[in-house]
Amino acid sequence: MDRKVLTVSIAAYNVEAYLEKTLSSLICSESIMKKIEVLVIDDGSIDNTPKIAQKYVNDYPDTFVLIRKENGGHGSTLNTSVVQARGKYFKMLDGDDWYETLEFEKLVLELENRDTDIILCPYERVYVQNGSVEEVNRHSIEMGKDYCVSELNDSLLEIIHAHEMTVKTELLQKHDFNVAERCAFTDDEYVFNAIMYAKTYVRLPYSVYRYQVGMEGQTVSETGRKKHWLDAKKVVVDMLSLLRSRKEEISVLFQKQYLYQFIKHTADFQCDNFYYADSVDLIEKELRDFINQMQKIDQDFVEFFRKESYSYRWMQWLFGLPEKLNGKKCLIWGAGKYGQNTYRILSERKVKIIGFVDNSSQLWGKTLENIYVIEPQTIKEKYTQETIIVAVKNHRDEIKE
């Protein structure tokens, strides 16, 4: 089979409303089309997704390939496409997102003459509710310069997102790439498999990926996180197990530290997901089990996580509060999701919460969980004896002040 420059893997499950736009964004000049292959992995759709994909296969048979399979989740589409990929490089695309076509063409031309393991490009988040766009371009490595992993440090390389990454296909194939199936949040595991083996990195200026944010049903939406609230736990355990199997082979200190940080990033996300459990008892049980599972794999990582993870320390502190607050009246500063989840956990533990405090004037006087949201100034006037629980992620020091 002819070698292509780039394989694009499209995870397609019941995306008939979006797939035309997704696939059309990959229709380039004839010379570029010859250099790419697009694997549309139909993950057991029950709508017109495969019918739409087949139209592109018919029109561009040398570029588009439709692969139909039973439903197995996003990870299973990646597992399928990595095995099938003929491109020198590999890049993912969700079936409800799209590429900026002209930027994509530039990237393909650059890849033809590249041999770097991982290519990082900026991407855009497109917010569905208001149509606003945010460019994500976070790394500080010099544009266009190849870096060996031994040349990198924390100030140069942020946590890599799947949407910005293009990776050498060989890097995945020769190390028996496999990520969790029937499981959400496997984007992190996909990136982790790449950075585990990558030796060289480069940042390029082509803003290719357009990632839609705010659609109902997305795994990162509230509905999605309630449905998949334990899935990130499996992803963390898988990544930690992979690292344990190779940790002694990793000679570059930064690489080992970065891989730890990457797992911590996903573990923090799982700690936040615990809020979406049906009961507080279940949260406590699963949190303990999560830490125990990690500890069996890598005690050093658990100690690192306990020290570095604000999310974990917050959960531990939160579950220790009811005993300390026995009989006291409390206010929760923070009326957002974080504060409401804190209310839920503490109220189920019989802590007496008499109100929320929030900086947003739009919330003052309204009720949440059948208690009022008050303005901060009111604390000095009416609530000088109550205990205040700060339930926000940002501006904690200013609030304490």
C-alpha positions as CSV (number, residue, x, y, z in Angstrom):
1,M,0.0,0.0,0.0
2,D,1.2,3.5,-0.8
3,R,2.6,5.5,2.1
4,K,0.6,8.7,3.0
5,V,2.0,11.7,4.8
6,L,-0.9,11.9,7.3
7,T,-3.7,9.8,8.6
8,V,-6.7,11.6,10.1
9,S,-8.7,9.4,12.5
10,I,-12.4,10.5,12.8
11,A,-14.4,9.2,15.7
12,A,-18.0,9.1,14.3
13,Y,-20.9,8.0,16.5
14,N,-24.3,9.4,15.7
15,V,-22.9,12.7,14.3
16,E,-25.2,13.0,11.2
17,A,-25.8,16.7,12.2
18,Y,-22.1,17.6,12.0
19,L,-20.3,15.1,9.8
20,E,-20.8,16.9,6.5
21,K,-19.0,20.0,7.9
22,T,-16.3,17.8,9.5
23,L,-15.5,15.8,6.3
24,S,-15.8,18.9,4.0
25,S,-13.1,20.6,6.0
26,L,-10.7,17.9,4.8
27,I,-11.4,18.5,1.1
28,C,-8.2,20.1,-0.1
29,S,-6.3,20.7,-3.3
30,E,-5.8,17.5,-5.4
31,S,-2.1,17.4,-4.5
32,I,-2.8,17.5,-0.8
33,M,-5.6,14.9,-1.1
34,K,-3.1,12.5,-2.5
35,K,-0.9,12.9,0.6
36,I,-3.6,12.2,3.3
37,E,-5.9,9.4,4.3
38,V,-9.1,9.9,6.3
39,L,-10.3,7.0,8.4
40,V,-13.9,7.5,9.4
41,I,-14.5,5.0,12.2
42,D,-18.3,4.5,12.5
43,D,-18.6,3.4,16.1
44,G,-21.9,1.6,15.8
45,S,-24.0,4.6,14.8
46,I,-27.8,4.2,14.4
47,D,-28.4,7.4,12.4
48,N,-27.2,8.5,9.0
49,T,-23.5,8.8,10.0
50,P,-22.2,5.9,7.8
51,K,-24.4,7.0,4.8
52,I,-22.8,10.5,4.9
53,A,-19.3,9.0,5.3
54,Q,-19.9,6.6,2.4
55,K,-20.7,9.6,0.1
56,Y,-17.2,10.9,0.7
57,V,-15.6,7.5,0.2
58,N,-17.4,7.3,-3.2
59,D,-16.3,10.7,-4.3
60,Y,-12.7,10.5,-3.0
61,P,-11.8,6.8,-2.8
62,D,-8.1,7.3,-2.6
63,T,-8.5,9.5,0.5
64,F,-11.5,8.5,2.5
65,V,-12.1,5.1,4.1
66,L,-15.2,4.1,6.1
67,I,-14.6,1.5,8.8
68,R,-17.8,0.2,10.6
69,K,-17.6,-1.5,13.9
70,E,-19.6,-2.2,17.0
71,N,-19.9,0.6,19.6
72,G,-16.8,0.6,21.8
73,G,-16.3,4.3,22.7
74,H,-13.8,6.9,21.6
75,G,-10.8,4.9,22.6
76,S,-11.9,2.0,20.4
77,T,-12.0,4.2,17.4
78,L,-8.4,5.2,18.0
79,N,-7.3,1.6,18.6
80,T,-8.9,0.7,15.3
81,S,-7.4,3.5,13.3
82,V,-3.9,3.3,14.6
83,V,-3.7,-0.3,13.3
84,Q,-5.0,0.7,9.9
85,A,-3.1,3.9,9.5
86,R,-0.8,4.3,6.5
87,G,0.3,7.9,7.2
88,K,3.8,8.9,8.3
89,Y,1.9,11.0,10.9
90,F,-1.3,10.5,12.8
91,K,-3.9,13.0,14.0
92,M,-7.4,12.6,15.6
93,L,-10.6,14.5,14.8
94,D,-13.9,14.1,16.6
95,G,-16.9,13.7,14.2
96,D,-18.6,16.9,15.5
97,D,-15.5,19.1,15.2
98,W,-13.6,20.2,12.1
99,Y,-10.3,21.5,10.7
100,E,-9.5,24.9,9.3
101,T,-8.8,23.7,5.7
102,L,-6.0,26.2,4.6
103,E,-4.1,25.7,7.9
104,F,-4.5,21.9,7.5
105,E,-2.9,22.1,4.0
106,K,0.0,24.0,5.4
107,L,0.5,21.4,8.1
108,V,0.4,18.5,5.6
109,L,3.1,20.2,3.5
110,E,5.3,20.7,6.5
111,L,4.9,17.2,7.7
112,E,6.1,15.8,4.4
113,N,9.6,17.2,5.3
114,R,9.5,16.6,9.0
115,D,10.8,13.7,11.1
116,T,9.9,15.1,14.6
117,D,8.1,12.7,16.9
118,I,5.4,15.1,18.2
119,I,4.1,18.2,16.4
120,L,2.3,20.8,18.5
121,C,0.0,23.4,16.8
122,P,-2.4,25.9,18.3
123,Y,-6.2,25.2,18.1
124,E,-9.4,27.1,18.7
125,R,-12.2,26.4,21.1
126,V,-15.5,27.4,19.5
127,Y,-18.2,28.1,22.2
128,V,-21.6,26.9,20.9
129,Q,-23.8,29.1,23.1
130,N,-22.5,32.5,22.0
131,G,-20.2,31.7,19.0
132,S,-17.1,33.1,20.6
133,V,-13.7,31.7,19.8
134,E,-10.7,31.2,22.0
135,E,-7.2,30.3,20.6
136,V,-5.3,27.8,22.7
137,N,-1.6,28.3,22.2
138,R,0.2,27.6,25.5
139,H,3.6,26.2,25.0
140,S,6.8,28.3,25.1
141,I,9.1,26.3,23.0
142,E,10.5,28.3,20.1
143,M,8.4,28.1,17.0
144,G,9.8,25.7,14.3
145,K,12.8,24.5,16.4
146,D,13.1,20.8,17.2
147,Y,13.7,20.0,20.8
148,C,15.0,16.8,22.3
149,V,13.2,15.8,25.4
150,S,16.4,16.4,27.4
151,E,16.2,20.1,26.4
152,L,12.7,20.7,27.8
153,N,11.5,21.9,31.2
154,D,8.3,22.9,32.9
155,S,8.5,26.5,31.6
156,L,8.6,25.3,28.0
157,L,6.0,22.5,27.8
158,E,2.5,22.6,29.2
159,I,0.2,19.7,29.5
160,I,-0.5,18.6,25.9
161,H,-4.1,18.5,24.6
162,A,-5.1,15.9,22.1
163,H,-6.5,18.6,19.7
164,E,-3.1,20.2,19.3
165,M,-1.0,17.0,18.8
166,T,0.1,15.3,15.6
167,V,2.3,12.3,16.3
168,K,4.5,9.9,14.2
169,T,2.4,6.9,13.5
170,E,5.3,4.5,13.9
171,L,5.6,5.7,17.5
172,L,2.2,4.4,18.3
173,Q,2.2,1.3,16.1
174,K,5.5,-0.2,17.2
175,H,4.6,0.1,20.9
176,D,1.3,-1.7,20.6
177,F,-0.9,1.3,21.1
178,N,-4.0,0.5,23.1
179,V,-6.3,2.8,25.1
180,A,-9.3,2.0,27.2
181,E,-12.5,1.1,25.4
182,R,-16.1,1.7,26.5
183,C,-14.7,4.6,28.5
184,A,-14.8,8.4,28.3
185,F,-11.8,10.8,28.7
186,T,-9.4,8.6,26.7
187,D,-7.9,11.7,24.9
188,D,-5.5,11.9,27.8
189,E,-4.5,8.3,27.4
190,Y,-3.9,8.8,23.7
191,V,-1.6,11.7,24.4
192,F,0.2,9.9,27.2
193,N,1.0,6.9,24.9
194,A,2.7,9.4,22.5
195,I,4.7,11.3,25.1
196,M,5.8,8.1,26.8
197,Y,8.0,7.3,23.8
198,A,8.6,10.6,22.1
199,K,12.1,11.9,21.9
200,T,11.6,15.1,19.9
201,Y,9.1,17.9,19.9
202,V,8.4,20.9,17.7
203,R,5.8,23.7,17.8
204,L,4.4,25.0,14.5
205,P,2.1,28.0,13.8
206,Y,-0.7,26.3,12.0
207,S,-4.0,26.6,13.8
208,V,-5.8,23.5,12.5
209,Y,-8.3,22.1,14.9
210,R,-11.7,23.6,15.7
211,Y,-13.1,22.1,18.9
212,Q,-16.7,22.8,19.7
213,V,-17.4,23.4,23.4
214,G,-20.8,23.5,25.2
215,M,-22.8,20.9,23.2
216,E,-25.2,18.9,25.3
217,G,-24.1,15.3,25.6
218,Q,-20.3,16.0,25.4
219,T,-18.4,13.9,27.8
220,V,-17.0,17.1,29.4
221,S,-20.5,18.6,29.8
222,E,-22.4,18.2,33.1
223,T,-24.6,15.5,31.6
224,G,-21.5,13.7,30.2
225,R,-19.6,13.9,33.5
226,K,-22.6,12.5,35.4
227,K,-22.8,9.6,33.0
228,H,-19.1,8.9,33.0
229,W,-18.1,10.1,36.5
230,L,-15.8,7.1,37.1
231,D,-14.2,6.7,33.7
232,A,-11.2,9.0,34.3
233,K,-10.2,6.6,37.1
234,K,-9.7,3.8,34.7
235,V,-7.7,6.1,32.4
236,V,-5.4,7.1,35.3
237,V,-4.8,3.5,36.3
238,D,-4.0,2.5,32.7
239,M,-1.5,5.4,32.4
240,L,0.1,4.7,35.7
241,S,0.4,1.0,34.9
242,L,2.1,1.8,31.5
243,L,4.5,4.1,33.2
244,R,5.4,1.6,35.9
245,S,6.3,-1.0,33.2
246,R,8.8,1.4,31.6
247,K,9.8,3.8,34.4
248,E,13.3,2.3,34.8
249,E,14.0,2.8,31.1
250,I,13.3,6.6,31.3
251,S,16.7,8.3,31.8
252,V,15.6,11.9,31.3
253,L,14.5,13.3,34.6
254,F,12.1,15.9,33.1
255,Q,10.4,13.2,31.0
256,K,9.6,11.2,34.2
257,Q,8.5,14.3,36.0
258,Y,6.3,15.4,33.1
259,L,4.7,12.0,32.8
260,Y,3.9,12.2,36.6
261,Q,2.4,15.7,36.1
262,F,0.3,14.4,33.2
263,I,-1.2,11.6,35.2
264,K,-1.8,14.0,38.1
265,H,-3.7,16.3,35.6
266,T,-6.1,13.5,34.8
267,A,-6.3,12.3,38.4
268,D,-7.3,15.9,39.4
269,F,-10.0,15.7,36.8
270,Q,-11.3,12.4,38.3
271,C,-11.4,14.0,41.8
272,D,-13.6,16.7,40.4
273,N,-15.7,14.0,38.7
274,F,-16.4,12.5,42.1
275,Y,-18.9,15.3,42.8
276,Y,-21.2,13.8,40.1
277,A,-21.8,10.5,42.1
278,D,-25.3,9.7,43.3
279,S,-24.4,9.7,46.9
280,V,-21.8,11.1,49.3
281,D,-21.1,7.6,50.7
282,L,-20.3,6.5,47.1
283,I,-17.9,9.4,46.6
284,E,-16.0,8.5,49.8
285,K,-15.8,4.9,48.9
286,E,-14.6,5.5,45.3
287,L,-12.1,8.1,46.4
288,R,-10.5,5.7,48.9
289,D,-10.5,2.9,46.3
290,F,-8.9,5.3,43.7
291,I,-6.0,6.1,46.0
292,N,-5.6,2.5,47.0
293,Q,-5.5,1.4,43.3
294,M,-2.9,4.0,42.5
295,Q,-0.9,3.1,45.6
296,K,-0.7,-0.6,44.5
297,I,0.8,0.5,41.2
298,D,3.1,3.3,42.3
299,Q,3.5,4.5,45.9
300,D,5.9,7.3,44.8
301,F,3.1,8.7,42.5
302,V,0.6,8.6,45.3
303,E,2.9,10.6,47.6
304,F,3.5,13.1,44.8
305,F,-0.3,13.3,44.1
306,R,-1.1,13.9,47.8
307,K,1.4,16.7,48.0
308,E,0.7,18.4,44.6
309,S,-3.0,17.9,44.1
310,Y,-5.2,20.7,45.3
311,S,-8.3,18.8,44.2
312,Y,-7.4,15.7,46.3
313,R,-6.5,17.8,49.3
314,W,-9.7,19.7,49.0
315,M,-11.7,16.4,48.9
316,Q,-9.9,15.0,52.0
317,W,-10.4,18.3,53.9
318,L,-14.1,18.4,52.9
319,F,-14.8,15.0,54.3
320,G,-13.0,15.9,57.5
321,L,-15.2,19.0,58.0
322,P,-18.4,17.6,59.4
323,E,-16.8,16.5,62.6
324,K,-15.1,19.9,63.1
325,L,-18.3,21.8,62.3
326,N,-20.6,19.8,64.5
327,G,-23.4,22.2,65.6
328,K,-21.9,25.3,64.0
329,K,-23.8,27.5,61.5
330,C,-21.9,27.9,58.2
331,L,-21.9,30.0,55.0
332,I,-20.5,28.7,51.8
333,W,-18.6,31.3,49.8
334,G,-19.1,30.3,46.2
335,A,-22.5,29.7,44.6
336,G,-21.3,28.0,41.4
337,K,-21.2,24.3,40.8
338,Y,-18.2,23.9,43.1
339,G,-20.1,25.6,46.0
340,Q,-23.3,23.7,45.3
341,N,-21.5,20.4,45.3
342,T,-19.8,21.4,48.6
343,Y,-23.3,22.2,50.0
344,R,-24.5,18.8,48.9
345,I,-21.7,16.9,50.6
346,L,-21.8,18.8,53.8
347,S,-25.6,18.9,54.1
348,E,-25.8,15.2,53.7
349,R,-23.3,15.0,56.6
350,K,-25.7,17.1,58.7
351,V,-23.6,20.3,58.6
352,K,-25.9,23.3,59.0
353,I,-25.5,25.6,56.0
354,I,-27.6,28.8,56.3
355,G,-26.6,30.5,53.1
356,F,-24.3,31.1,50.1
357,V,-22.0,34.1,49.6
358,D,-21.0,35.2,46.1
359,N,-19.4,38.1,44.4
360,S,-21.9,38.1,41.6
361,S,-24.6,40.7,42.2
362,Q,-26.9,38.8,39.7
363,L,-27.2,36.0,42.3
364,W,-27.9,38.2,45.4
365,G,-31.3,37.5,46.9
366,K,-31.9,34.4,44.8
367,T,-32.2,30.9,46.3
368,L,-30.0,27.8,45.7
369,E,-30.7,24.6,47.4
370,N,-33.5,26.4,49.3
371,I,-31.1,28.9,50.9
372,Y,-30.3,32.5,50.0
373,V,-27.3,33.9,48.2
374,I,-26.0,37.0,50.0
375,E,-23.5,39.7,49.1
376,P,-20.1,39.7,50.8
377,Q,-20.7,42.9,52.6
378,T,-23.6,41.3,54.6
379,I,-21.1,39.1,56.4
380,K,-19.7,42.0,58.3
381,E,-23.2,43.2,59.2
382,K,-25.1,40.0,60.1
383,Y,-22.9,37.0,60.1
384,T,-19.9,37.7,62.3
385,Q,-20.2,34.5,64.3
386,E,-20.7,32.0,61.5
387,T,-18.1,29.8,59.9
388,I,-17.3,30.6,56.3
389,I,-16.4,27.7,54.0
390,V,-14.6,28.9,50.8
391,A,-15.7,26.7,47.9
392,V,-14.1,28.3,44.9
393,K,-11.0,27.4,42.7
394,N,-9.8,30.9,42.0
395,H,-9.1,34.0,44.1
396,R,-9.1,32.0,47.4
397,D,-6.5,34.4,49.0
398,E,-8.4,37.5,48.1
399,I,-11.6,36.0,49.5
400,K,-9.9,35.1,52.8
401,E,-8.5,38.6,53.0
